[in-house]
Amino acid sequence: MKRIISSKSALLTLGMLALGLTALPASATTTVTTTFGVSATVQGTCLISATAMAFGTYTGIAATSTSTVTATCTNTTPYNVGFSAGLGSGATVTTRKMTGPSSAVLSYGLYSDSGRSVNWGQTVGTDTVTGTGNGSAQAITVYGALPASQYVNPGAYSDTITASIIF
């Protein structure tokens, strides 16, 4: 039995074979695109941390110690680091006081220079330390001094300083 193929069907089949196609596509697809913007606003910000300052055993002879304050601020953000007077009774930013047995106090100072002559306080533009953020942690040394000849009650003395970063 012979099969008869219509000329239209034959031409379509020959055309597809010439193009390397074996079947008609089931459906055609279309892609449509668009774009959208992406944005953010970076706000200047800072973080601060500090290590403890330990003078060790005090025998009435002048003693020194250091601590490290770390400021981490966004790039180009100007900042000031300041310290409170502490919690000792009668303490000021120029004469800080650790409290010990029977509420006795041991005076000490915090300074921004290794010679321990520039007091470190909390008034911006007067006795704080300035810097500019670079996006990385910046270590700042705090210099402490216990003056000689403080013959107070024996025992443990301590204080708590609040370190602030103003930006």
Sequence and secondary structure as in RCSB ss.txt:
>XXXX:A:sequence
MKRIISSKSALLTLGMLALGLTALPASATTTVTTTFGVSATVQGTCLISATAMAFGTYTGIAATSTSTVTATCTN
TTPYNVGFSAGLGSGATVTTRKMTGPSSAVLSYGLYSDSGRSVNWGQTVGTDTVTGTGNGSAQAITVYGALPASQ
YVNPGAYSDTITASIIF
>XXXX:A:secstr
      HHHHHHHHHHHHHT SS  S                   EEEEE         SS EEEEEEEEEEE T
T EEEEEE   SSTT  SSSEEEE GGG EEEEEEESSTTS SB  S TTTT EEEE  SSEEEEEEEEEE S  
   SS  B    EEEE 
